Amino acid sequence: MKFFFPIILAIIFPSCAQVTTPPKTTLKDHNSIILAALKSMPSGYGYEASPAAVHRLAAHVSYKNQRFHQDLKKIGPSFCSAATYLVFLRSIERLGLSKTLPEKNLTQLAKLDVNDGEEIFGRWNANGPGTAKLFADLNCGTNFTSYAHARPGDFLKMWWTPAIGVKERGHLVIYLSQTPSTITYWSSNQDHGYGTKTTAKSKIKQRLFSRFHSPENLHKLSQLPPKDPFLADMLHKEFSWQQVITSCKVRPTP
């Protein structure tokens, strides 16, 4: 993803094969699990969107003994897509999927040394609607734009300008709450790092919520091609909002 200022190479990891039936949960439960995973994250650690931050992330996230290991102290200052992805991995673990998905694919989920648009984290970390496109392709979540339908625990991509792709400036967060004029979210934010932040809705030019609700479909990870050209091209080309709507199967309501 190209963040606020610097352009970051993305990283990623491949897919997952077949999965034993995961614990059954409701739509509301999935958001609760994401929020619980979020609460397990520390506060602070600083913000850094750079190739060095990417390399530290890749070096200190791994899968072993049915657990995702995240050494946050060694990862140090991080960035928005990394922070939200770490929460996503913790949510997968809380759902019991770190014990039911094939170990090879779980190890691939923890591999963060690929380019934008490639494998899993490369999709998540890409410019544009990385998380939304991944959820749409796996049919493991719903993408929508309505503030009225947002629930705490939804992932949210915000664009600070109308540009999507090579010239964009955006932020990937986990939605928490809103007022008529503001929105509060969690991510790795500029200056402080991990934590909550409130922003005026008027500053957000485009938004895209992604709600994770069908973890059983993560077995389709192994069916994804190694590279998503649409997301990979975000580093070099400009895209329209209509292309985002179509590619991510964005619905008017969740």
N, C-alpha and C positions, 0 to 999 in steps of 0.2 A: 504494500500500500504506500502511496505517496502521502506523507502526513502533512502537518501544518506547514512546515518549512522544507526540511530535507526530503529527498527521495530515498526511500528505503527498498532494498532488495527484499523480496519476500522469501520465506522459507516454507517448507511444507513437508508433508509426509503423506504417504499413500493411503490406501483404503483398507477397509475391513472386509473380511469374508463372511462366512455364515455365523449366525449368532443363535445361541440358545435362548429360549424365550425369556425376556427380561422381566423384572417385576412389573406388575400392572399398576399404572398410576393414572390419575385423571389429568385433564388439561391444567387445572389449578395446581395439582401436585407438582407438575413439571416446573412451573414458575417458582413454586416454593422451594424446590430442590436447587434451582439456580440461585435463588436469594440466599439459601443456607450456605451454598458454596462461596458466594460472594462474601458472606460474613466471616468466612475462614481466612480471607485475605487480610494482610496487614494494611496499615495506613502509611502513606509517605513513600519513601525509597527514591523519589525524584522522577523526573520525566526526561527521556532522551530518545529522540527518533533519529537513529543513525545506524550505519552498517555495524558499528561496534556493538550497539545494543542488540542487534539481531544475532550477532555471533555469540554474545554472552547467553542469550536466551537459548540458542541451539545447543550450547555446550552444557547447560545445566537443567535441561528437561529430559527425562528418560522414563522408560517403562520397565519395571522389574518386580518380580514376585507379586503379580496381580495388583500393582499399584503404579500410579503415575508419580514420579518424584520431581519436585520443583524446588530447586535451591534458590529461593528468592533473594537471599543475601548476596549470593554470587552473581545472580542475574543483574541485580542493582537497578539503576534507573531504567525505566521501560517505556512502552508506548501503548497506544490505545488498543490496537488489534492483538498485541501480545497479552495485555491484561485480560481482555474479554475471552481470549482463547484459553488462558490458564483456568479461568472460571468454568469454561465449557468442559475442559478435561476433568476438573473436580466434580462437575455435575455428572459426567459419564460414570465416574467412580462411585458416586453416591447412588446411582441407579443400579449398581451391581454389574454394569457392563464390562468393567475392567476384569471381571472374573468369568465372563461368558463369551465375549468375543475372542476369536483366535489370537494367540499371543503375538504371532507375526504381524497382524494388522494393528494390534495395540501398540506394538513397538514402532510401527510406521506412523501412527498418530502422534507419537512423541518425537518424531524426527522433524526438525525444524530448519533443515539446511537446503531448501529448494527455492526456486525463483517464483515470483508472482504468477499466479494462475496455475501452478503445478501442484499435484497431489492434494492434500487437505489443507494444511496451514497456508500454503501458497495461495489457495483460493480465498481463505479467510482473510489473509493479509493483503490481498490485492486492492488496488484503487477501485472505486465504484462500489457496487453492491456485493462484495465478496461473500459475506455470511448469507445474505438472502439468496444468492445464486446457488450456493452449496445446499441450502435447505430445500430449494425448489427442485434441484436435480435429484436429491435423495428422497424427496417427498416426506421429509421428517419434520417439517415445520410449515407455517403459514406466513406469508408476507403481506403487509398492508400499510396504509399511510395515515389512517384516521387516529387523531389524538383521543377521540371519544372511546375507542376500543382498546387503547393501550392498557396493559396490566403490568404491575411491578414484576420484574424478572424478564420482560421482553428484551431482546437485543435490538439496538437502534443505531442505524447509520444516519448521520446528519451531514449535510453539505452547507458550508458557510457561504458559498457562491453558487451561481447556476451551473458552473462548469462541472462536467463529469468526465473522468478519465485523466488524460495527461496534465491538464491544468487545474485539476480540482484541489480544493482544500476542504477536508472533512474530518469527522471524528466518529469512532465506533465505540458505543457505550452500552450499558445495561440500564434500561429505564426504571425509575423508582416512583416518581410522582409528578404532579403538575398543578399549576393554578391557571386561571384564564390567560395569564400573560407569560408564565415561565414554565420551565421544565427542569426537573432535578434528576440526575443520573449518576452512575458510578462508572469509573474507568481509570486509566492512568492519564491524568490531566496535566497540562503544562504547569511547570514550576513544582507543584507539590508531589505529583505521582499518584499512587493509588488513593482513591477517596471519592467523595461525592462533590458535585458541583451543580450550581443552578444557573441557567442561562435563559435569557429572554427569547421567547419564541420568534420574535421579530428578526432575530439574527440567523435563524435557520431558513435557508432558501428551499431546501428539499429534505425530506425525511423518509425513512423506510424502516418500519418495525418488522422484526422476524421473531416469531413465537415457536419455540421448540416443543413439539408435542407427540412425536411418534418415534421414540428411540429404537423401536424394533426394526425400523427401516435403515438403521446404520449398517446393517449387513450388506447394503447395496454399495458401501464404500468400495468394495473390490470391483464393482462394475464401472466405476468412473474411469474415463480415460486419464492417462498420466498428466494431460495438460488441458486446461479450459482456454481456448483461444480468445473467447470474449473477454475474460478477465485478464489474461496475459497482455492483450492489446491495450488495456487501460493505461499502461505505462507510456504508450506511444501515440495513442489516438484519442480524439474527442468523441463522446457518445451523447445521444439525446436521452431525455427522460423517458420517452416512449420506448426506446430500446431497452431501458431498464425494466419498465413495466412488463414488456413482453417476455424478456429473457428470464425474469424472476417470478413470473406467474403471479404478479401482484393483484390482490383481490381488493375490492372496495370495502369489504368487511372481513374480519378474521374467520 
